[in-house]
Amino acid sequence: MILLPNECFFKIFDYLKTDYSLFSCLLVNRHWCRLIVPILWSEPTDCSVDKRLIRIYLLSLNVEEQTLLIPFNIILPNYSKPLFEYASYTKSVGFCLHDGVKNWLNDEGYIDNYKRNRNEPVNAVKCSLIAMFLRTSKKLKILEINGTICNKMISNYLYRNTTISYLNICTKTIEFKGMGNNGRSSL
């Protein structure tokens, strides 16, 4: 029996990524599973409105990222650690992450606790997740975030990141230390 090199499998599976049969291929054997999981989890932006994905990503938060959620009494999922580090395969994080986080928070009953400003817990979870993606993803190329959730942790991770080729930060004001105009630049 002659085995194809992994590169050939990867090309075939990558071609099938828009087809639902790729998920079935995932179940064939461990070898195929290890090749397919990175493909399936490389672009979760299309389906990040799914609260189940948010639950899985929340399992990857470190202590610093979890700390952002303490003021909102958000209890993270208590599942066993996943077999794969799914966030490490992510190539793109977009604005639709907001909808997935909001869906998860609604499902867990957290939004109703913040009738005054419902975006506060959403922004806290988004900030934690974006920091986690910046920390864990070795393949992150595209990042689109709302400037209101940019904090020092995200700024530090962005500063160290060498993989992002497209960064879209929607904000009216960006503050830079050590720049003229009191470090402020209006867009």
C-alpha positions in Angstrom: 0.0 0.0 0.0 1.3 3.4 -1.0 0.5 6.4 1.2 0.1 9.9 -0.1 2.2 12.6 1.5 0.4 14.8 4.0 0.8 17.7 1.5 -1.4 15.9 -1.0 -4.0 15.1 1.6 -4.0 18.7 2.8 -4.5 20.0 -0.8 -7.5 17.6 -1.2 -9.0 18.4 2.1 -8.5 22.1 1.7 -10.4 21.9 -1.6 -13.2 20.2 0.2 -13.4 22.7 3.0 -16.6 24.4 1.6 -18.2 21.0 1.3 -19.9 19.3 4.2 -18.2 16.0 3.4 -15.0 17.3 5.0 -16.6 16.8 8.4 -17.3 13.2 7.5 -13.7 12.7 6.4 -12.7 13.9 9.9 -14.1 10.7 11.3 -12.2 8.3 9.0 -9.1 7.9 11.2 -6.7 9.8 13.5 -4.3 10.7 10.7 -7.1 12.4 8.7 -8.5 14.0 11.8 -5.1 15.7 12.5 -5.0 17.0 9.0 -8.6 18.2 8.8 -9.1 19.9 12.2 -6.7 22.8 11.3 -8.6 23.3 8.0 -12.0 23.3 9.7 -10.9 25.7 12.4 -8.8 28.0 10.3 -11.7 30.4 9.4 -14.3 30.4 12.1 -15.4 33.9 11.2 -18.2 32.6 9.0 -19.8 30.7 11.8 -18.6 32.6 14.9 -22.2 33.6 15.5 -22.5 30.0 16.8 -22.5 30.1 20.6 -21.1 26.5 20.7 -17.9 27.8 19.1 -17.7 30.6 21.7 -18.0 28.0 24.4 -15.0 26.0 23.0 -12.9 29.1 22.6 -13.6 30.2 26.2 -11.9 27.0 27.3 -8.6 28.4 26.0 -8.5 31.6 28.0 -5.6 32.0 30.4 -5.9 33.5 33.9 -5.2 37.1 32.7 -7.9 36.9 30.0 -10.3 35.3 32.5 -9.7 38.1 34.9 -11.5 40.6 32.6 -14.7 38.6 33.1 -14.7 38.7 36.9 -16.5 42.1 37.3 -19.4 40.6 35.3 -19.6 37.4 37.3 -19.3 35.4 34.1 -18.8 31.7 34.8 -16.8 30.0 32.1 -17.8 26.6 30.7 -16.5 23.7 32.8 -15.8 21.1 30.2 -12.8 18.9 29.9 -9.9 20.4 27.9 -10.4 19.9 24.1 -8.2 17.5 22.2 -6.9 20.2 19.9 -6.0 23.8 20.5 -8.6 25.1 18.1 -7.8 28.8 18.5 -4.2 28.1 17.3 -5.5 27.3 13.8 -7.5 30.5 13.4 -6.5 32.7 10.5 -9.2 35.3 10.7 -11.2 37.0 13.5 -13.8 39.5 12.3 -16.5 41.8 13.6 -19.1 39.0 13.6 -17.4 37.7 16.8 -19.7 40.2 18.5 -22.8 38.3 17.5 -21.4 34.9 18.7 -20.5 36.4 22.1 -23.9 38.1 22.4 -25.6 34.8 21.5 -23.6 32.9 24.1 -24.2 35.6 26.8 -28.0 35.6 26.0 -28.1 31.8 26.2 -26.3 31.8 29.5 -28.5 34.6 30.9 -25.9 37.3 31.4 -27.3 40.0 29.1 -30.4 40.5 31.3 -28.2 41.3 34.3 -26.9 44.4 32.5 -29.9 46.3 31.3 -28.1 49.6 31.8 -25.3 48.8 29.4 -25.7 45.4 27.6 -22.4 45.9 25.7 -20.3 45.8 28.8 -20.2 42.0 29.3 -20.1 41.5 25.5 -17.1 43.8 25.2 -15.4 42.0 28.1 -15.8 38.6 26.6 -14.8 39.9 23.1 -11.7 41.5 24.6 -10.7 38.2 26.4 -11.2 36.2 23.2 -9.3 38.6 21.0 -6.4 38.6 23.4 -6.5 34.8 23.5 -6.5 34.6 19.6 -3.5 37.0 19.5 -1.7 34.9 22.1 -2.4 31.4 20.8 -2.9 31.6 17.0 0.3 31.1 15.0 -1.6 31.7 11.8 -3.7 34.7 12.5 -3.6 36.9 9.3 -6.8 39.0 9.6 -8.0 40.9 12.7 -11.0 43.2 12.7 -11.9 44.7 16.1 -13.9 47.5 17.5 -11.6 50.1 19.1 -13.7 50.3 22.2 -12.4 46.9 23.3 -8.8 47.7 22.8 -6.9 47.6 26.1 -3.3 47.3 27.2 -3.4 43.4 27.0 -4.5 43.5 23.4 -2.1 46.2 22.5 0.8 44.2 24.0 -0.2 41.1 22.0 -0.6 43.2 18.8 2.9 44.6 19.3 4.4 41.1 19.6 2.3 39.6 16.8 4.2 39.0 13.5 1.6 37.1 11.5 -1.2 39.7 11.0 -1.3 41.1 7.5 -4.6 42.9 7.7 -5.7 44.8 10.8 -8.9 46.8 10.9 -9.6 48.7 14.1 -12.8 50.7 14.0 -12.4 53.7 16.4 -12.6 57.5 16.4 -9.4 58.0 18.4 -6.2 56.1 18.8 -3.8 56.9 21.7 -0.1 56.4 21.2 2.5 56.9 24.0 5.4 59.1 23.1 3.7 60.8 20.1 3.0 64.5 19.6 -0.4 66.0 20.2 -0.5 64.5 23.7 -0.3 61.1 22.1 -3.7 61.4 20.5 -4.6 61.0 16.8 -8.1 61.5 15.5 -9.3 59.5 12.6 
